[in-house]
Amino acid sequence: MVRNSKLHIVDLAGSERVAKTGIDGKLLSEAKFINKSLHHLEHVCFVVVVVVVVVVVVVVVVVVVVDCVMYVMYCMDAFIGLRI
């Protein structure tokens, strides 16, 4: 089963300079908090992607190793069967 998903991250606070916007007080404080939250969200998303990639690589390696072991056991069984 294949599932697709999308993650859209939007910079709600904007990247404009504070002097150009003319905001101060509570709006400036909110913009700072939003930017800080987005900064941390970026790091969390990066860590999640890295963890998913590592898990996929580990699963692929395990499948390949198990497949190789099964093939060797099959070959040994066939070889022993021929000698008897």
C-alpha positions in Angstrom: 0.0 0.0 0.0 1.5 3.3 -1.0 0.5 6.5 0.8 1.4 10.0 -0.2 1.3 13.0 2.0 2.4 16.6 1.8 3.6 19.0 4.4 3.2 22.7 3.7 5.2 25.1 5.9 4.3 28.8 5.6 6.2 31.6 7.1 3.3 33.4 8.8 5.4 36.1 10.3 7.2 37.0 7.1 10.9 37.8 6.7 10.5 41.5 6.2 12.6 43.9 8.3 10.9 45.2 11.5 11.8 48.8 10.6 9.9 48.6 7.3 6.8 47.1 8.9 6.5 49.6 11.7 5.1 47.1 14.1 6.0 47.2 17.8 4.7 46.0 21.1 2.4 42.9 21.0 2.5 42.4 17.2 6.4 42.4 17.3 6.4 40.0 20.1 4.0 37.7 18.3 6.1 37.8 15.1 9.2 36.9 17.1 7.4 33.9 18.7 6.1 32.7 15.3 9.5 32.9 13.8 11.0 31.1 16.7 8.3 28.4 16.5 8.9 28.0 12.7 12.6 27.7 13.3 12.1 24.8 15.8 9.5 23.2 13.5 12.1 23.2 10.7 14.5 21.3 12.9 11.8 18.8 14.0 10.9 18.1 10.4 14.6 17.6 9.5 15.0 15.1 12.3 11.8 13.2 11.3 13.1 12.9 7.7 16.5 11.7 8.9 14.9 9.1 11.2 12.6 7.8 8.4 15.5 7.5 6.0 17.6 5.6 8.6 14.7 3.3 9.3 14.2 2.6 5.6 17.9 1.9 5.1 18.0 -0.5 8.1 14.9 -2.4 6.9 16.4 -2.8 3.4 19.7 -4.0 4.9 17.9 -6.5 7.1 15.8 -7.8 4.2 18.9 -8.2 2.1 20.8 -10.0 4.9 17.9 -12.3 5.6 17.5 -13.1 1.9 21.2 -13.9 1.6 21.1 -16.2 4.6 18.0 -18.0 3.2 19.8 -18.4 -0.1 22.9 -19.8 1.6 20.8 -22.2 3.7 19.0 -23.3 0.5 22.3 -23.9 -1.3 23.7 -25.9 1.7 20.5 -28.0 1.9 20.7 -28.7 -1.9 24.4 -29.6 -1.6 23.9 -31.9 1.4 21.0 -33.5 -0.4 23.1 -34.2 -3.5 25.8 -36.0 -1.4 23.4 -38.4 0.3 
